[in-house]
Amino acid sequence: MQQLVETTKEIMARLVGFESLSGEPNLDMIDYIKSYLIGLGVEPMISHDETGEKANLFAVIGPNVDGGVLFNGHTDVVPTLGQDWSQDPFKMIERDGRLIGRGTVDMKGFLACSLAMVPRFQAADLKKPILISFCYDEEIGGFGAPILANDIIERGPKPAVAIVGEPTTMILVSGHKAGLELRTEFTGFAAHASDPRKGVNAVEFAARFINKIIEIANRCSIAPYHDSPFEPPYTTFNIGTLNGGVARNITANACALDWELRPMPGEDGQVILAELQYFVDSELLPLMRAVYPDASVKTAVEADVPGLSADESSPAVQFIRSVTGLNSSEVVSFGTDAGHFDRVGISTIVFGPGSIEQAHKPDEYIELSEISNCLTFMQQVADHLSE
């Protein structure tokens, strides 16, 4: 095991060295992974975004049959701008049993474990395949995962279970909320503030829209799901940023609101958006267009992260329990790429090394013991699929 841990550390150091920031090209990191796999005799499959500058990758080890297990992780990391690091965040160091660097816990540690295990997967007498996969831009909306999930379904083989290795300290996470990342833009009309009746103040109408969001949020909060394992046990909203106007003596002709909605599993976020749209059409736009006919309020869904239902009887939950002996599971309120795989018919759970409490912070780290635990688990999966 010690040699395997050392190999994992070497791979992780290479992965951390790629500044694979969300929204930026990741081809250098994908090329490294591709070369590593080809060197082991594994031919990976690649899918790109529409620009060709970002890529997903997946590879199959073992027989080309349905019913295997997919390990998945994302290549992108959050920026370090404005954070007080004690060392270069893109040069991994080891200190006091911890591997420190941007992405070590979220989630290049899991990626490194997957890659380090490939020779062991190859040596196993697998009856069903193990697939390893890597996608782009999870941190800003999960844009790579739906393309990857569809690519796996189209090319095959279709796995029976997907394991998204986000940091859960190797605790089984069976469900999480959905997420809609939204931007609402208000177009008004500028006028001198001495007579605001002649203008359409986009900031003012954005405030009315925000008040409507708060009204719906309050309605959700006073009607929680009493037996729900989620905290909080209701759909939540957040007003992120509001930008508009040019001066205090001019009615604002434009305003943009960035906000989010996290529906409970089973709830349809589109129903809430429809309620807000009705409010816009029936109350805001008539007032705005009475002064300026071209006034508008437009909402765009910039990211749609599907939820993951907390189904204790799902094949993924049952598989993890049969492999590890774990009996308990948890749910989380943050989103992951898991819902994208579940949406295409692959039973999915979230299960990976390290703590989410260390993610996105200065001197981000993962404990070496967590790496060892993850490698042991992956070996257990290989042994299970060889029976």
TIBAFI-203076 format. One record per residue (C-alpha): residue number from 1; chain; x, y, z. Coordinates in nm, 3 decimals, always signed. Each point is the difference from the previous one (the first is absolute). Example, Ala and Ser with C-alpha at 12.3 -4.5 7.8 and 13.67 -1.06 7.14 Angstrom:
% TIBAFI-203076
 pos unit      c1      c2      c3
   1    A  +1.230  -0.450  +0.780
   2    A  +0.137  +0.344  -0.066
END
This chain:
% TIBAFI-203076
 pos unit      c1      c2      c3
   1    A  +0.000  +0.000  +0.000
   2    A  +0.284  +0.243  +0.079
   3    A  +0.134  -0.014  -0.355
   4    A  -0.350  +0.058  -0.133
   5    A  -0.035  +0.306  +0.224
   6    A  +0.333  +0.133  -0.128
   7    A  -0.113  -0.048  -0.360
   8    A  -0.324  +0.181  +0.079
   9    A  +0.191  +0.290  +0.152
  10    A  +0.218  +0.029  -0.310
  11    A  -0.305  +0.008  -0.227
  12    A  -0.178  +0.248  +0.227
  13    A  +0.299  +0.233  -0.006
  14    A  -0.018  +0.002  -0.380
  15    A  -0.374  +0.065  +0.004
  16    A  +0.027  +0.282  +0.254
  17    A  +0.266  +0.157  -0.223
  18    A  -0.261  +0.064  -0.268
  19    A  -0.177  +0.330  +0.069
  20    A  -0.327  -0.145  -0.123
  21    A  -0.222  +0.286  +0.112
  22    A  -0.372  -0.023  -0.064
  23    A  -0.096  +0.157  -0.330
  24    A  +0.352  -0.028  -0.139
  25    A  +0.137  -0.258  -0.248
  26    A  +0.099  -0.331  +0.157
  27    A  +0.157  -0.174  -0.299
  28    A  +0.351  -0.009  +0.150
  29    A  -0.127  -0.200  +0.296
  30    A  -0.214  -0.226  -0.219
  31    A  +0.301  -0.061  -0.228
  32    A  +0.206  -0.107  +0.302
  33    A  -0.273  -0.243  +0.113
  34    A  -0.039  -0.132  -0.354
  35    A  +0.375  -0.060  -0.036
  36    A  +0.014  -0.171  +0.338
  37    A  -0.280  -0.238  -0.095
  38    A  +0.136  -0.075  -0.347
  39    A  +0.331  -0.085  +0.166
  40    A  -0.188  -0.268  +0.193
  41    A  -0.168  -0.132  -0.313
  42    A  -0.337  +0.166  +0.069
  43    A  -0.156  +0.201  -0.282
  44    A  -0.209  +0.285  +0.143
  45    A  -0.300  +0.165  -0.166
  46    A  -0.026  +0.379  -0.020
  47    A  -0.292  +0.240  -0.037
  48    A  +0.035  +0.377  -0.037
  49    A  -0.203  +0.311  +0.065
  50    A  -0.114  +0.213  -0.293
  51    A  +0.326  +0.201  +0.001
  52    A  +0.225  -0.306  -0.010
  53    A  +0.204  +0.150  +0.288
  54    A  -0.145  -0.213  +0.279
  55    A  -0.032  -0.376  +0.009
  56    A  -0.144  -0.292  +0.191
  57    A  +0.171  -0.338  +0.003
  58    A  -0.109  -0.350  +0.089
  59    A  +0.169  -0.337  -0.026
  60    A  -0.109  -0.360  +0.044
  61    A  +0.208  -0.260  +0.182
  62    A  -0.119  -0.358  -0.023
  63    A  -0.260  -0.170  -0.220
  64    A  -0.208  +0.215  -0.234
  65    A  -0.333  -0.094  +0.157
  66    A  -0.273  +0.193  +0.179
  67    A  -0.041  -0.010  +0.377
  68    A  +0.333  +0.130  +0.125
  69    A  +0.096  +0.285  +0.232
  70    A  +0.089  +0.356  -0.099
  71    A  +0.235  +0.221  +0.203
  72    A  -0.048  +0.368  -0.083
  73    A  +0.167  +0.326  +0.092
  74    A  +0.040  +0.352  -0.135
  75    A  +0.323  +0.153  -0.126
  76    A  -0.075  +0.364  +0.084
  77    A  +0.089  +0.187  +0.317
  78    A  -0.109  +0.333  +0.147
  79    A  +0.231  +0.305  -0.022
  80    A  +0.251  +0.095  +0.267
  81    A  -0.023  +0.375  -0.066
  82    A  -0.025  +0.195  +0.325
  83    A  +0.086  -0.300  +0.218
  84    A  +0.293  -0.001  +0.241
  85    A  +0.195  -0.317  -0.080
  86    A  +0.318  -0.093  +0.185
  87    A  +0.151  -0.139  -0.321
  88    A  -0.060  -0.019  -0.375
  89    A  -0.349  -0.156  -0.017
  90    A  +0.086  -0.186  -0.322
  91    A  +0.306  -0.174  +0.144
  92    A  -0.114  -0.278  +0.229
  93    A  +0.192  -0.047  +0.321
  94    A  -0.024  -0.257  +0.278
  95    A  -0.007  +0.115  +0.360
  96    A  -0.111  -0.171  +0.322
  97    A  -0.181  -0.280  -0.181
  98    A  -0.180  +0.238  -0.233
  99    A  +0.030  +0.064  -0.373
 100    A  -0.043  +0.373  -0.054
 101    A  -0.087  +0.175  -0.325
 102    A  -0.291  +0.131  -0.200
 103    A  -0.228  -0.288  -0.092
 104    A  +0.160  -0.262  +0.226
 105    A  -0.334  -0.067  +0.170
 106    A  -0.236  +0.138  -0.265
 107    A  +0.065  -0.221  -0.176
 108    A  +0.335  -0.090  -0.151
 109    A  +0.072  -0.240  +0.285
 110    A  -0.283  -0.222  -0.121
 111    A  +0.114  +0.036  -0.362
 112    A  +0.353  -0.104  +0.096
 113    A  -0.132  -0.304  +0.186
 114    A  -0.200  -0.105  -0.307
 115    A  +0.304  +0.028  -0.224
 116    A  +0.241  -0.167  +0.242
 117    A  -0.237  -0.296  +0.027
 118    A  -0.013  -0.070  -0.375
 119    A  +0.282  -0.262  +0.004
 120    A  -0.177  -0.177  +0.287
 121    A  -0.330  +0.011  -0.186
 122    A  +0.178  -0.152  -0.300
 123    A  +0.150  -0.275  +0.214
 124    A  -0.338  -0.092  +0.149
 125    A  -0.215  -0.269  -0.159
 126    A  -0.286  +0.242  -0.058
 127    A  -0.331  -0.153  -0.103
 128    A  -0.150  +0.348  -0.042
 129    A  +0.198  +0.308  -0.104
 130    A  +0.124  +0.294  +0.200
 131    A  -0.033  +0.335  -0.176
 132    A  +0.192  +0.309  +0.105
 133    A  -0.116  +0.340  -0.116
 134    A  +0.097  +0.364  +0.025
 135    A  -0.214  +0.302  -0.091
 136    A  +0.039  +0.376  -0.024
 137    A  -0.165  +0.302  +0.167
 138    A  -0.180  -0.164  +0.292
 139    A  +0.071  +0.293  +0.228
 140    A  -0.188  +0.254  -0.214
 141    A  -0.307  -0.202  -0.086
 142    A  +0.088  -0.356  -0.099
 143    A  +0.027  +0.074  -0.371
 144    A  +0.222  -0.295  -0.092
 145    A  -0.184  -0.277  +0.183
 146    A  -0.318  -0.015  -0.211
 147    A  +0.211  -0.025  -0.316
 148    A  +0.213  -0.272  +0.160
 149    A  -0.302  -0.193  +0.128
 150    A  -0.163  +0.000  -0.343
 151    A  +0.331  -0.098  -0.162
 152    A  +0.032  -0.301  +0.231
 153    A  -0.357  -0.109  -0.076
 154    A  +0.051  +0.036  -0.376
 155    A  +0.339  -0.174  -0.019
 156    A  -0.044  -0.249  +0.282
 157    A  +0.041  -0.210  +0.191
 158    A  -0.268  +0.131  +0.236
 159    A  +0.101  -0.031  +0.365
 160    A  -0.250  -0.115  +0.259
 161    A  +0.140  +0.233  +0.265
 162    A  +0.179  +0.335  -0.003
 163    A  +0.209  +0.128  +0.290
 164    A  +0.067  +0.374  +0.001
 165    A  +0.303  +0.046  +0.220
 166    A  -0.070  +0.341  +0.153
 167    A  +0.147  +0.033  +0.350
 168    A  -0.233  -0.170  +0.251
 169    A  +0.268  -0.147  +0.233
 170    A  -0.100  -0.336  -0.150
 171    A  -0.352  +0.036  +0.138
 172    A  -0.277  -0.116  -0.230
 173    A  -0.202  +0.294  -0.134
 174    A  -0.317  -0.124  -0.165
 175    A  -0.170  +0.329  -0.088
 176    A  +0.037  +0.371  -0.054
 177    A  -0.211  +0.294  -0.105
 178    A  -0.028  +0.126  -0.356
 179    A  +0.130  +0.341  -0.100
 180    A  -0.096  +0.268  -0.248
 181    A  +0.249  +0.281  -0.060
 182    A  -0.191  +0.298  -0.139
 183    A  +0.049  +0.348  -0.139
 184    A  -0.286  +0.247  -0.036
 185    A  +0.062  +0.314  -0.207
 186    A  -0.224  +0.308  +0.026
 187    A  -0.012  +0.258  -0.279
 188    A  -0.147  +0.334  +0.098
 189    A  +0.031  +0.360  -0.121
 190    A  +0.236  +0.270  +0.126
 191    A  -0.135  +0.339  +0.105
 192    A  +0.105  +0.279  +0.231
 193    A  -0.073  -0.097  +0.357
 194    A  -0.172  +0.335  +0.064
 195    A  -0.303  -0.150  -0.174
 196    A  +0.022  -0.381  +0.027
 197    A  -0.345  -0.032  -0.159
 198    A  +0.164  +0.051  -0.339
 199    A  +0.229  -0.297  +0.044
 200    A  -0.021  -0.371  +0.075
 201    A  +0.233  -0.081  +0.285
 202    A  +0.140  -0.347  -0.066
 203    A  +0.145  -0.024  +0.351
 204    A  -0.338  +0.079  +0.155
 205    A  -0.171  -0.275  -0.199
 206    A  +0.282  -0.239  +0.084
 207    A  -0.072  +0.074  +0.367
 208    A  -0.367  -0.089  -0.051
 209    A  +0.107  -0.324  -0.169
 210    A  +0.232  -0.079  +0.291
 211    A  -0.284  +0.063  +0.245
 212    A  -0.205  -0.256  -0.192
 213    A  +0.284  -0.252  +0.029
 214    A  +0.017  +0.067  +0.374
 215    A  -0.377  -0.050  +0.026
 216    A  +0.028  -0.342  -0.166
 217    A  +0.304  -0.088  +0.210
 218    A  -0.190  +0.084  +0.320
 219    A  -0.292  -0.211  -0.117
 220    A  +0.233  -0.297  -0.052
 221    A  +0.172  +0.045  +0.336
 222    A  -0.323  -0.012  +0.201
 223    A  -0.108  -0.323  -0.172
 224    A  +0.300  -0.231  +0.049
 225    A  +0.005  -0.370  -0.078
 226    A  -0.020  -0.125  +0.359
 227    A  +0.143  -0.347  -0.068
 228    A  +0.267  +0.118  -0.243
 229    A  +0.368  -0.073  +0.070
 230    A  +0.100  +0.324  -0.175
 231    A  +0.113  +0.308  +0.189
 232    A  -0.174  +0.230  -0.046
 233    A  -0.295  -0.224  -0.092
 234    A  -0.148  +0.233  -0.263
 235    A  +0.085  +0.170  -0.329
 236    A  +0.241  +0.290  +0.048
 237    A  +0.085  +0.317  -0.192
 238    A  +0.295  +0.237  +0.003
 239    A  +0.038  +0.351  -0.139
 240    A  +0.361  +0.006  -0.117
 241    A  +0.085  +0.328  -0.174
 242    A  -0.194  +0.304  -0.121
 243    A  +0.157  +0.247  -0.240
 244    A  -0.167  +0.295  -0.165
 245    A  -0.016  +0.373  -0.052
 246    A  +0.271  +0.257  -0.075
 247    A  -0.065  +0.288  +0.239
 248    A  -0.226  +0.093  +0.291
 249    A  -0.171  +0.277  -0.200
 250    A  -0.093  -0.218  -0.300
 251    A  -0.272  -0.265  -0.003
 252    A  +0.176  -0.327  -0.074
 253    A  -0.058  -0.121  -0.354
 254    A  +0.145  -0.347  +0.064
 255    A  +0.050  -0.241  +0.285
 256    A  +0.117  -0.362  +0.026
 257    A  -0.077  -0.238  +0.283
 258    A  +0.191  -0.326  +0.058
 259    A  -0.187  -0.241  +0.224
 260    A  -0.051  -0.368  +0.067
 261    A  -0.270  -0.249  +0.087
 262    A  +0.060  -0.338  +0.168
 263    A  -0.315  -0.214  -0.025
 264    A  -0.059  -0.301  +0.216
 265    A  +0.022  -0.336  -0.181
 266    A  -0.335  -0.062  -0.166
 267    A  -0.085  +0.370  -0.024
 268    A  -0.005  +0.166  -0.341
 269    A  +0.191  +0.327  -0.006
 270    A  -0.174  +0.091  -0.324
 271    A  -0.327  +0.039  +0.194
 272    A  +0.162  +0.271  +0.211
 273    A  +0.146  +0.168  -0.308
 274    A  -0.347  -0.004  -0.158
 275    A  -0.144  +0.173  +0.307
 276    A  +0.266  +0.268  -0.022
 277    A  -0.061  +0.042  -0.371
 278    A  -0.372  +0.048  +0.064
 279    A  +0.087  +0.270  +0.255
 280    A  +0.221  +0.170  -0.259
 281    A  -0.262  -0.018  -0.276
 282    A  -0.297  +0.103  +0.212
 283    A  +0.150  +0.257  +0.237
 284    A  +0.343  +0.128  -0.102
 285    A  -0.010  +0.029  -0.379
 286    A  -0.333  +0.187  -0.021
 287    A  +0.142  +0.271  +0.226
 288    A  +0.333  +0.012  -0.180
 289    A  -0.142  +0.004  -0.352
 290    A  -0.256  +0.268  +0.084
 291    A  +0.300  +0.235  +0.001
 292    A  +0.241  -0.179  -0.235
 293    A  -0.147  -0.257  -0.243
 294    A  +0.335  -0.175  -0.050
 295    A  +0.054  -0.068  +0.370
 296    A  +0.070  -0.365  +0.079
 297    A  +0.074  -0.256  +0.269
 298    A  +0.178  -0.311  -0.121
 299    A  +0.113  -0.297  +0.210
 300    A  +0.260  -0.247  -0.131
 301    A  +0.088  -0.335  +0.156
 302    A  +0.380  -0.001  -0.010
 303    A  +0.037  -0.340  +0.165
 304    A  -0.242  -0.280  +0.081
 305    A  +0.138  -0.252  +0.248
 306    A  -0.241  -0.292  +0.050
 307    A  -0.058  -0.128  +0.349
 308    A  +0.078  -0.347  +0.127
 309    A  -0.286  -0.179  +0.171
 310    A  +0.086  -0.158  +0.332
 311    A  -0.114  -0.351  -0.099
 312    A  +0.132  -0.246  +0.255
 313    A  -0.103  -0.292  -0.222
 314    A  +0.187  +0.121  -0.308
 315    A  +0.255  -0.234  -0.162
 316    A  +0.279  +0.249  +0.075
 317    A  -0.077  +0.016  +0.372
 318    A  -0.036  -0.377  +0.021
 319    A  +0.326  -0.052  -0.190
 320    A  +0.201  +0.223  +0.235
 321    A  -0.149  -0.174  +0.300
 322    A  +0.081  -0.343  -0.137
 323    A  +0.360  +0.102  -0.071
 324    A  +0.077  +0.199  +0.314
 325    A  -0.246  -0.124  +0.261
 326    A  -0.119  +0.357  +0.063
 327    A  -0.357  +0.017  +0.126
 328    A  -0.056  +0.372  +0.041
 329    A  -0.029  +0.272  -0.264
 330    A  -0.041  +0.376  -0.007
 331    A  -0.132  +0.273  -0.228
 332    A  +0.151  +0.340  -0.076
 333    A  -0.142  +0.332  -0.114
 334    A  +0.278  +0.084  -0.246
 335    A  -0.014  -0.128  -0.358
 336    A  +0.231  -0.236  -0.188
 337    A  +0.020  -0.157  -0.345
 338    A  -0.171  -0.314  +0.135
 339    A  -0.345  +0.104  -0.118
 340    A  +0.115  +0.012  -0.363
 341    A  +0.094  -0.369  +0.006
 342    A  -0.313  -0.093  +0.194
 343    A  -0.207  +0.188  -0.259
 344    A  +0.121  -0.227  -0.285
 345    A  -0.085  -0.315  +0.191
 346    A  +0.324  -0.075  +0.186
 347    A  -0.064  -0.051  +0.372
 348    A  +0.235  +0.245  +0.171
 349    A  +0.136  +0.089  +0.343
 350    A  +0.258  +0.247  +0.134
 351    A  +0.288  -0.163  +0.184
 352    A  +0.355  +0.128  +0.016
 353    A  +0.305  +0.084  +0.211
 354    A  +0.060  +0.314  +0.199
 355    A  -0.225  +0.257  +0.164
 356    A  -0.203  +0.262  -0.183
 357    A  +0.095  +0.231  +0.289
 358    A  +0.350  +0.028  -0.150
 359    A  -0.116  +0.076  -0.354
 360    A  +0.038  +0.343  -0.163
 361    A  +0.208  +0.134  +0.290
 362    A  +0.360  +0.125  +0.025
 363    A  +0.240  -0.289  +0.063
 364    A  -0.262  -0.249  -0.112
 365    A  +0.103  -0.350  +0.101
 366    A  -0.090  -0.365  +0.015
 367    A  +0.116  -0.240  +0.269
 368    A  +0.225  -0.283  -0.121
 369    A  -0.216  -0.237  +0.201
 370    A  -0.296  +0.097  -0.221
 371    A  +0.204  -0.086  -0.310
 372    A  +0.078  -0.341  +0.147
 373    A  -0.365  -0.057  +0.084
 374    A  -0.103  +0.088  -0.355
 375    A  +0.255  -0.234  -0.155
 376    A  -0.113  -0.281  +0.229
 377    A  -0.359  +0.060  -0.104
 378    A  +0.086  -0.005  -0.371
 379    A  +0.179  -0.331  +0.050
 380    A  -0.309  -0.133  +0.172
 381    A  -0.206  +0.103  -0.303
 382    A  +0.240  -0.183  -0.233
 383    A  -0.014  -0.310  +0.220
 384    A  -0.380  +0.013  +0.007
 385    A  -0.023  +0.026  -0.379
 386    A  +0.239  -0.295  -0.035
 387    A  -0.222  -0.239  +0.192
END
